[in-house]
Structure formats: C-alpha cells, structure tokens
Amino acid sequence: MSSTACQTTWLITGASRGIGFELTRQLLESPSNLVIAACRTPEKATALSALKSSAKGTLHIVKLQVDDFASIRALPTAIAPILGEGGLDYLINNAGILKEDTPLTLDPEVLLETLRTNTVGPALVTQVAVPFLEKGGAKKVLNISSTLGSIASAETFGKGTVTSYSISKAALNMLTYKLKQERPDLIAITLCPGWVKTDMGTQAAQLEPAESIAGILKVITCATAADSGKYLSHSGAEIPW
Ligand SMILES: NC(=O)c1ccc[n+]([C@@H]2O[C@H](COP(=O)([O-])OP(=O)(O)OC[C@H]3O[C@@H](n4cnc5c(N)ncnc54)[C@H](OP(=O)(O)O)[C@@H]3O)[C@@H](O)[C@H]2O)c1
C-alpha cells in the first residue's frame, strides 16, 4: 500500500509565497493532506521549508519553473516517487506574474512572458499531471485566475490597465473550459481569489490571505462534476465571463 493511500494529495505551483504559500500552510494543518509544494527556487523558499516543523500533514517541496517547459516535463520524475500508486487528487495552478501595461504601451516580450507563465505553463503542468490525476480520487484541477480576465467585468477596472495579465487570465479561463469539455471525468475550475494582500496584490488589497484561501479551499473541496468549467470567486459566486 502506498504511503499516500490514506491522504488527500495536492500539487500547488508557486508555493514559495503569497497565495500558494497560504494554500500550503492551511492544508498542512490537517494530517489528512499531503502537499507537493512546487517552487522555482526551493533553496530560497525558507518560509515554505519552515512549515515542515509545524505541519500536521506531509510536505514535499519540488522544483518547478512554470515558464520553463523542460522544468515542467521533468515534474513527473519528481512527483512519481512521492505519490506512489495513490495518484494526485488536486492540482492547483497558482504561480503567476503581473506587470503593468496597456494595449498601446505593452512590450510584446512582456505579453509573451506573461502568457508563458500564466497560461501556457498551467496548460503543460496540467498535461503532465493528468496521468496522476487519473489515478487520484478527487480528479480536480483549480486554475487560479482573476476577475481581471473577465471581459464582462472589464469596465469595473481602470481603462486598459494590466493588459497582458488580463489577456493571460482570459485565456486561462478558456483553457479551463476546454479542459472541462475534453475531460468530463475531471473537475476543472477557474477561480479568482479576490484582491489579496500579497506581493502581487499589495498591502492595499481587501483580503487577508487566510480569508481568501479558506474560501478557495472550501470551493474546490466542495466542487462537484456539475461545477466543472465554472468561473468562480473565492466565495463560490459565479463570475461573468
Ligand atoms: N493577490 C491578488 O490580489 C490576486 C488577485 C487575483 C489573482 N491572483 C492570482 O493568484 C496567483 C498567486 O498570486 P499571489 O498574489 O500569491 O502573487 P505573488 O505574491 O507575486 O506570488 C507569486 C508566486 O508565483 C511564483 N512564480 C512566478 N513566476 C513563476 C515561475 N515562472 N515559475 C514558478 N513559480 C513562479 C512566485 O515564485 P517566486 O517566489 O520564485 O517568485 C510566487 O510563489 C497568481 O496566479 C495571481 O495572478 C492574485
């Protein structure tokens, strides 16, 4: 029997800080969770490593740079021995970047870098994770998107701001919907965590990480097949596309 057989297994990208770190921290409060926390420089992820001493659950840290396709293709070799025969229950594509720009000032290289990190990386991470998800029980993919990717909500935000980021998250939303269509055996959700106090969200944000992440975990653990393909907020409300 695999050592993971009695635990719910999670793979989280961008776990070194911010939302990915808080997801990992909260999940490790329960002995029933095994978290594979992926980050691009584990040797610098000191806060993440420090969770090992207080964790009730099981923490494994793996190296993963989501804008580096070779790094993503090496992921199965790193996680297979951790997961054993038990498979993966939850994949959370969380790592992301944001740079300020507008349609007429954007640097094409920044747009490509943002798409590579926020959209293409999650697509490839999902591809390599699917064989593990197929063996898992929950079979859930959570893509951390943003309301900034909602065309229906665009008037709520400043004109043209964070254009590359918004494009990348709108594309991530479509990727999620396409995954739901292709794989009805999986539950795929695209979700906005709210405006959260992190390096990206800044201290001006409305939500403490703990509040946002508690909501996110409730939404994804409670999600059923009927929810697959939905664009949700951290409180579970549907966001207009
Ligand atoms: N905070 C908000 O208000 C807010 C709102 C809506 C959506 N979101 C989304 O929530 C997610 C997490 O955001 P956050 O607020 O936690 O941001 P953050 O504080 O800036 O943290 C970003 C995380 O992503 C990782 N990362 C960035 N590029 C990476 C790469 N190429 N490979 C691997 N890891 C990479 C960072 O790792 P390093 O430490 O190595 O840099 C870090 O762990 C993002 O997808 C973001 O778009 C955030």
The ligand as an SDF file (V2000), in Angstrom:
LIG
                    3D

 48 52  0  0  0  0  0  0  0  0999 V2000
   -3.0100   38.7470   -4.9520 N   0  0  0  0  0  0  0  0  0  0  0  0
   -4.1190   39.0590   -5.6170 C   0  0  0  0  0  0  0  0  0  0  0  0
   -4.8290   40.0230   -5.2840 O   0  0  0  0  0  0  0  0  0  0  0  0
   -4.5480   38.2190   -6.7840 C   0  0  0  0  0  0  0  0  0  0  0  0
   -5.7790   38.5320   -7.3870 C   0  0  0  0  0  0  0  0  0  0  0  0
   -6.2100   37.7690   -8.4480 C   0  0  0  0  0  0  0  0  0  0  0  0
   -5.4560   36.6790   -8.8720 C   0  0  0  0  0  0  0  0  0  0  0  0
   -4.2620   36.3990   -8.2830 N   0  0  0  0  0  0  0  0  0  0  0  0
   -3.5030   35.2520   -8.7870 C   0  0  0  0  0  0  0  0  0  0  0  0
   -3.1140   34.4240   -7.7050 O   0  0  0  0  0  0  0  0  0  0  0  0
   -1.9170   33.7360   -8.0460 C   0  0  0  0  0  0  0  0  0  0  0  0
   -0.8950   33.9350   -6.9340 C   0  0  0  0  0  0  0  0  0  0  0  0
   -0.6730   35.3330   -6.7920 O   0  0  0  0  0  0  0  0  0  0  0  0
   -0.0050   35.9690   -5.4980 P   0  0  0  0  0  0  0  0  0  0  0  0
   -0.8080   37.1480   -5.1540 O   0  0  0  0  0  0  0  0  0  0  0  0
    0.3050   34.9420   -4.4930 O   0  0  0  0  0  0  0  0  0  0  0  0
    1.3610   36.5060   -6.1850 O   0  0  0  0  0  0  0  0  0  0  0  0
    2.8200   36.6800   -5.5800 P   0  0  0  0  0  0  0  0  0  0  0  0
    2.7300   37.0400   -4.1680 O   0  0  0  0  0  0  0  0  0  0  0  0
    3.5200   37.5910   -6.5330 O   0  0  0  0  0  0  0  0  0  0  0  0
    3.4430   35.1960   -5.7060 O   0  0  0  0  0  0  0  0  0  0  0  0
    3.5980   34.6500   -6.9780 C   0  0  0  0  0  0  0  0  0  0  0  0
    4.0670   33.2250   -6.8480 C   0  0  0  0  0  0  0  0  0  0  0  0
    4.2130   32.6850   -8.1740 O   0  0  0  0  0  0  0  0  0  0  0  0
    5.5310   32.1970   -8.3060 C   0  0  0  0  0  0  0  0  0  0  0  0
    6.0160   32.3060   -9.6860 N   0  0  0  0  0  0  0  0  0  0  0  0
    6.0090   33.3740  -10.5000 C   0  0  0  0  0  0  0  0  0  0  0  0
    6.5490   33.0720  -11.6930 N   0  0  0  0  0  0  0  0  0  0  0  0
    6.9110   31.7600  -11.6130 C   0  0  0  0  0  0  0  0  0  0  0  0
    7.5300   30.8630  -12.4890 C   0  0  0  0  0  0  0  0  0  0  0  0
    7.8980   31.2320  -13.7200 N   0  0  0  0  0  0  0  0  0  0  0  0
    7.7290   29.5870  -12.0980 N   0  0  0  0  0  0  0  0  0  0  0  0
    7.3580   29.1890  -10.8680 C   0  0  0  0  0  0  0  0  0  0  0  0
    6.7850   29.9970   -9.9620 N   0  0  0  0  0  0  0  0  0  0  0  0
    6.5690   31.2790  -10.3370 C   0  0  0  0  0  0  0  0  0  0  0  0
    6.3740   33.0440   -7.3620 C   0  0  0  0  0  0  0  0  0  0  0  0
    7.5840   32.3700   -7.1060 O   0  0  0  0  0  0  0  0  0  0  0  0
    8.9590   33.1490   -6.6940 P   0  0  0  0  0  0  0  0  0  0  0  0
    8.8860   33.3610   -5.2070 O   0  0  0  0  0  0  0  0  0  0  0  0
   10.0340   32.2070   -7.1100 O   0  0  0  0  0  0  0  0  0  0  0  0
    8.9850   34.4450   -7.4460 O   0  0  0  0  0  0  0  0  0  0  0  0
    5.4320   33.1210   -6.1770 C   0  0  0  0  0  0  0  0  0  0  0  0
    5.4770   31.9260   -5.4240 O   0  0  0  0  0  0  0  0  0  0  0  0
   -1.4520   34.2960   -9.3810 C   0  0  0  0  0  0  0  0  0  0  0  0
   -1.8380   33.4200  -10.4270 O   0  0  0  0  0  0  0  0  0  0  0  0
   -2.2210   35.6030   -9.4880 C   0  0  0  0  0  0  0  0  0  0  0  0
   -2.4290   36.0070  -10.8200 O   0  0  0  0  0  0  0  0  0  0  0  0
   -3.7920   37.1450   -7.2440 C   0  0  0  0  0  0  0  0  0  0  0  0
  1  2  1  0
  2  3  2  0
  2  4  1  0
  4  5  1  0
  4 48  2  0
  5  6  2  0
  6  7  1  0
  7  8  2  0
  8  9  1  0
  8 48  1  0
  9 10  1  0
  9 46  1  0
 10 11  1  0
 11 12  1  0
 11 44  1  0
 12 13  1  0
 13 14  1  0
 14 15  2  0
 14 16  1  0
 14 17  1  0
 17 18  1  0
 18 19  2  0
 18 20  1  0
 18 21  1  0
 21 22  1  0
 22 23  1  0
 23 24  1  0
 23 42  1  0
 24 25  1  0
 25 26  1  0
 25 36  1  0
 26 27  1  0
 26 35  1  0
 27 28  2  0
 28 29  1  0
 29 30  1  0
 29 35  2  0
 30 31  1  0
 30 32  2  0
 32 33  1  0
 33 34  2  0
 34 35  1  0
 36 37  1  0
 36 42  1  0
 37 38  1  0
 38 39  2  0
 38 40  1  0
 38 41  1  0
 42 43  1  0
 44 45  1  0
 44 46  1  0
 46 47  1  0
M  CHG  2   8   1  16  -1
M  END
$$$$
